[in-house]
Amino acid sequence: MKSEFSNKWIGSKQPRKQRKYRYNAPIHLRHKMISAHLSKELRKKYEKRNFPIKKDDEIKIMVGEFRNKKGKVERVDFKKLKVTIAGIYRTKKDGSKVGVLFDPSNLQITELNLNDKQRKAALERKINKKEKIGGKK
């Protein structure tokens, strides 16, 4: 199998091809792969189900050992497609603390960091499109 990324890839049922697509994807596509579900309030407000995670977003953990814990996103790792959350650490045998890596699918965004103009525009794009369509009818 070729190891470079292909733009012609549409999809496959085979997990090995799905993994290959994720591992070889360029950063601009990996950004979409680090998406998490929005909370019910945010879902209503922005009319979107999920959105890419960014540093300083408020997150709630939905699955696993740290379930129902909340915190701010400390780091987003595009290479591993994982997220670390401030205040949630695992203690190693030598006593040092290490941030736990979470898969974005196990997280829920409760509050968005809206310091970025492009991010605001991306959230409001769908709402503005619906208003334009609604105005024409």
C-alpha positions in Angstrom: 0.0 0.0 0.0 1.2 3.5 -0.8 1.9 5.6 2.3 1.2 9.1 0.8 -2.1 10.9 1.2 -4.7 10.7 -1.6 -7.4 13.4 -2.2 -9.3 10.9 -4.3 -10.2 8.7 -1.3 -13.9 8.8 -0.7 -14.4 6.1 2.0 -14.1 2.5 2.8 -15.6 -0.1 5.2 -12.1 -1.5 5.8 -10.6 -0.2 9.1 -7.1 -0.4 7.8 -7.9 2.1 5.0 -9.7 4.4 7.4 -6.7 4.4 9.7 -4.4 5.0 6.8 -6.4 8.0 5.8 -6.3 9.5 9.3 -2.6 8.8 9.8 -1.5 10.3 6.5 -3.9 13.2 6.4 -2.4 16.8 6.1 -2.9 19.2 9.0 -5.8 21.2 7.4 -7.8 17.9 7.3 -6.7 16.7 10.7 -8.2 19.9 12.1 -11.7 18.6 11.2 -10.8 15.2 12.7 -10.3 16.8 16.1 -14.0 17.7 16.4 -16.2 17.1 19.5 -19.9 17.2 20.1 -21.3 20.5 21.4 -23.5 20.7 24.5 -27.2 21.0 24.1 -27.2 24.8 24.8 -24.4 25.4 22.2 -26.1 23.1 19.7 -29.3 25.1 19.9 -27.4 28.4 19.8 -25.2 27.6 16.7 -27.4 24.9 15.1 -24.3 22.6 14.8 -23.8 19.2 16.3 -20.0 19.2 16.5 -17.1 21.6 16.1 -13.3 21.3 16.0 -11.6 21.6 19.5 -9.3 24.5 20.1 -7.0 25.5 23.1 -9.0 27.1 26.0 -12.3 25.5 25.1 -14.3 24.3 28.1 -14.6 20.5 27.9 -16.6 17.8 29.7 -15.4 14.2 29.6 -18.1 11.8 28.6 -16.4 8.4 28.7 -13.8 6.6 30.8 -12.0 6.9 34.1 -12.4 10.7 34.2 -16.1 10.8 33.2 -18.1 13.9 34.1 -14.9 15.9 34.9 -14.6 19.4 33.3 -11.6 21.5 32.4 -10.0 23.7 29.8 -8.2 22.3 26.8 -4.5 22.6 27.5 -3.1 21.2 24.3 -4.3 19.8 20.9 -2.0 17.3 19.4 -2.6 17.1 15.6 0.0 14.4 15.1 -1.7 12.0 17.5 -5.2 13.4 17.0 -5.6 13.7 20.8 -6.3 16.4 23.4 -5.0 17.1 26.9 -7.1 18.9 29.5 -5.8 21.1 32.3 -6.0 19.7 35.8 -6.4 16.0 34.6 -3.1 14.1 35.1 -1.9 10.6 35.6 0.9 10.0 38.2 3.8 7.9 37.0 5.7 5.5 39.1 8.5 8.0 39.7 6.0 10.5 41.1 5.9 12.8 38.1 2.6 13.9 36.6 1.7 13.5 32.9 -1.3 15.0 31.1 -3.8 12.3 29.9 -4.5 12.2 26.2 -8.2 12.1 25.3 -9.8 11.2 22.0 -12.1 14.0 20.9 -15.0 11.6 20.3 -15.1 11.1 24.1 -15.4 14.8 24.9 -18.2 17.4 24.8 -17.6 21.1 24.3 -19.5 23.1 27.0 -18.0 26.6 26.2 -16.2 27.8 23.1 -13.1 30.0 22.9 -14.3 32.8 20.5 -11.1 34.9 20.4 -10.5 33.8 16.8 -12.5 35.8 14.1 -12.4 32.9 11.6 -13.9 30.6 14.3 -16.7 33.0 15.0 -17.4 33.3 11.2 -17.5 29.5 10.9 -20.1 29.2 13.7 -22.3 31.9 12.3 -22.0 30.8 8.7 -24.8 28.2 8.9 -27.2 30.6 10.8 -26.6 33.3 8.2 -27.2 30.9 5.3 -30.6 29.8 6.9 -31.6 33.5 7.3 -30.9 34.2 3.6 -32.8 31.1 2.4 -35.7 32.0 4.8 -35.8 35.6 3.5 -36.2 34.6 -0.2 -39.3 32.4 0.3 
